[in-house]
Amino acid sequence: SNTVDTIEFNIPAAGGQTINLGQGLPPLNHPVEINGWTQPGFVDSPLISLNGGGAGYGLSVFGSGITVRGINFHNFSFSNITFWGGDNNIVQGCTFGTNAAGTALQGNSTQYDSIY
């Protein structure tokens, strides 16, 4: 199927929002768009932050046609996003290892890259 699932955000509180993960995100193996740009108030810096302090790994991508936009990834023990195959995947307007504005470090706790 060519259907793309879409994850949009509309968290009612004003300003940036942090989602504290207690485990890694479910692996992506079919076309999906995770769009942080949909959070009300978005201008140019991500308003949606994923704090991976309790998660280990972040997002594992196994499929094709997966898009991640406008998300801040920080404090993961290992990679923020890992691509295990697939093609036509897009990461756009995201920040890694910093606060959402990109002005302060909030890096991974190991030497692993943000995107692998």
Secondary structure, 3 states (H helix, E strand, C coil): CCCCEEEECCCCCCCCEEEECCCCCCCECCCEEEEHHHCCCCCCCCCEEEECCCCCCCEEECCCCEEEECEEEECCCCCCEEECCCCCCEEECCEECECCCCCCECCCCCCCCCEC
